[in-house]
């Protein structure tokens, strides 16, 4: 076991890893950084391809995390030990816990998604806020959704703020990227998946709608919502608003709708 410690922020490897904060670099290399004990442990448990683990020993005090690192090292994963100062130069968190993993990006295709009588999917059209995306991933995991589908020019689910908001759900929820909505619509028709679209202009309240699974809940961009061409392809529903504000945060709206699906299923 090599116990040498990287102490320079200018180390070439550290520079390469720091560059993964950029979306284009993540896409080019097909990998991203995961920071924090809980998300990294979830990456291990999910079977994600972990290419490297960086550890700052004086920050990583968790016995569980230390043992998990030893297990990964015995399995052949590269372990890089770095100083506290170097770790803090990489960390996105205010109070870093001393562990970062470099993980391979793994995207699925629509054909890999499991469709059964309880299947709920979330499709997001050009969602632009990574925090919203991460929160929706976390909620999708909580309701045992079968997948999250990103359509068009969507934000990066592997951005640090998306990862932080997802609390590791990026490893448990299958993620699919599509260039346009036609691919989703064709798949839904072929697999008999009900399409529910969302708009504050819809005539029907969501609690009056047919939400039987299998179902895909389609939500639009935070500012512009769904284009009419997509709205027309599904049963359009709205969340009624009684106050001065005319819309909900996208992640809140997704949570309301997904939990209504769960409530229907349970009853």
FIGU-88828 format. One record per residue (C-alpha): x, y, z. Coordinates in steps of 0.02 Angstrom, whole numbers, padded with zeros to 5 digits, always signed. Layout:
BEGIN
XYZ
...
//
This chain:
BEGIN
+00000+00000+00000
+00072+00168-00054
+00057+00292+00089
+00132+00441-00005
+00024+00595+00012
-00004+00730-00120
+00025+00898-00036
+00030+01017-00185
-00124+01097-00261
-00024+01111-00422
-00004+00922-00437
-00051+00869-00616
-00177+00739-00556
-00262+00867-00443
-00273+00988-00589
-00354+00854-00696
-00481+00814-00562
-00518+00996-00526
-00563+01016-00711
-00707+00893-00686
-00804+01039-00613
-00836+01085-00796
-00977+00999-00889
-00881+00985-01053
-00736+00899-00965
-00853+00776-00880
-00931+00735-01048
-00762+00716-01133
-00692+00600-01000
-00854+00510-00958
-00829+00530-00771
-00875+00644-00627
-00828+00680-00446
-00935+00622-00300
-00899+00703-00132
-00957+00655+00041
-00972+00496+00142
-01154+00453+00106
-01148+00481-00084
-00982+00391-00103
-01043+00242-00001
-01199+00238-00108
-01089+00234-00263
-00998+00083-00191
-01160-00006-00145
-01244+00026-00312
-01105-00057-00410
-01053+00103-00498
-00885+00098-00585
-00768+00189-00465
-00607+00235-00552
-00517+00319-00408
-00544+00369-00226
-00460+00520-00148
-00441+00522+00041
-00384+00655+00163
-00349+00548+00316
-00359+00687+00445
-00532+00735+00381
-00603+00561+00356
-00646+00507+00533
-00792+00390+00493
-00746+00209+00534
-00875+00146+00409
-00802+00252+00271
-00623+00204+00313
-00668+00020+00306
-00760+00044+00142
-00604+00126+00069
-00498-00022+00127
-00622-00142+00046
-00612-00046-00118
-00423-00045-00108
-00418-00233-00083
-00530-00249-00237
-00403-00153-00341
-00476+00022-00343
-00343+00157-00350
-00330+00254-00186
-00247+00425-00186
-00204+00505-00020
-00200+00694-00015
-00172+00827+00116
-00312+00924+00198
-00263+01081+00104
-00268+00994-00065
-00433+00911-00023
-00511+01078+00022
-00457+01146-00147
-00563+01010-00229
-00709+01009-00110
-00877+01087-00152
-00945+01063+00024
-00922+01192+00161
-00868+01061+00288
-00780+00924+00187
-00775+00748+00258
-00617+00690+00173
-00676+00574+00035
-00704+00598-00152
-00731+00465-00285
-00706+00476-00471
-00852+00382-00548
-00892+00331-00726
-01045+00412-00805
-01175+00280-00842
-01328+00325-00945
-01465+00203-00995
-01573+00187-01151
-01763+00186-01151
-01760+00002-01195
-01672-00035-01030
-01809+00041-00923
-01922-00083-00833
-02106-00062-00875
-02229-00152-00762
-02401-00118-00689
-02329-00006-00552
-02202+00088-00659
-02190+00276-00638
-02067+00378-00741
-02020+00562-00737
-01977+00654-00898
-01901+00828-00888
-01901+00940-01041
-01750+01055-01047
-01740+01071-00858
-01609+01204-00824
-01580+01207-00636
-01462+01071-00571
-01528+01088-00394
-01705+01054-00455
-01645+00905-00554
-01552+00832-00404
-01705+00853-00292
-01817+00770-00421
-01696+00623-00430
-01706+00608-00241
-01896+00611-00243
-01902+00487-00388
-01797+00369-00284
-01912+00392-00134
-02067+00341-00234
-01975+00196-00318
-01989+00272-00492
-01918+00166-00632
-01819+00305-00714
-01791+00489-00749
-01785+00544-00931
-01698+00706-00982
-01757+00783-01146
-01666+00910-01252
-01542+01035-01183
-01557+00983-01002
-01440+01027-00860
-01307+00902-00808
-01360+00776-00673
-01175+00757-00630
-01148+00940-00589
-01093+00963-00407
-01254+01052-00355
-01362+00918-00437
-01263+00780-00351
-01277+00866-00183
-01465+00887-00201
-01489+00707-00258
-01407+00637-00100
-01340+00490-00200
-01502+00452-00294
-01406+00474-00457
-01339+00299-00423
-01507+00216-00389
-01619+00294-00522
-01590+00246-00705
-01553+00403-00807
-01592+00421-00992
-01547+00567-01107
-01649+00601-01264
-01620+00731-01398
-01805+00762-01426
-01975+00715-01357
-02025+00610-01509
-01917+00467-01446
-02010+00467-01281
-02182+00478-01362
-02145+00332-01479
-02081+00227-01333
-02235+00266-01228
-02353+00217-01367
-02257+00056-01402
-02251+00007-01217
-02426+00071-01174
-02360+00196-01047
-02487+00331-01003
-02426+00508-01038
-02471+00645-00914
-02411+00820-00958
-02409+00969-00842
-02458+01151-00867
-02530+01291-00762
-02648+01319-00910
-02719+01143-00908
-02907+01126-00884
-02897+00977-00767
-02831+00974-00588
-02708+00833-00555
-02818+00754-00421
-02957+00726-00550
-02841+00648-00679
-02814+00465-00724
-02646+00426-00646
-02644+00238-00664
-02475+00161-00697
-02378+00128-00803
-02362+00316-00821
-02237+00449-00867
-02254+00620-00786
-02187+00751-00907
-02133+00920-00835
-02064+01068-00928
-01928+01197-00912
-01934+01307-00757
-01970+01466-00856
-02067+01413-01010
-02148+01248-00964
-02190+01121-01098
-02213+01168-01281
-02390+01146-01347
-02334+01006-01463
-02288+00899-01311
-02438+00953-01206
-02554+00893-01343
-02480+00717-01336
-02536+00680-01158
-02670+00710-01028
-02628+00887-00969
-02650+00923-00783
-02616+01069-00668
-02583+01094-00483
-02712+01222-00423
-02639+01381-00348
-02737+01486-00225
-02614+01622-00178
-02532+01771-00261
-02391+01664-00334
-02446+01579-00494
-02326+01431-00497
-02229+01308-00391
-02044+01270-00395
-02016+01129-00521
-01948+01007-00392
-02094+01042-00274
-02219+01017-00415
-02138+00852-00463
-02146+00794-00282
-02331+00837-00266
-02373+00744-00426
-02266+00591-00390
-02335+00569-00216
-02512+00582-00282
-02470+00436-00398
-02406+00339-00247
-02561+00381-00145
-02673+00317-00286
-02571+00158-00300
-02579+00128-00112
-02767+00151-00106
//
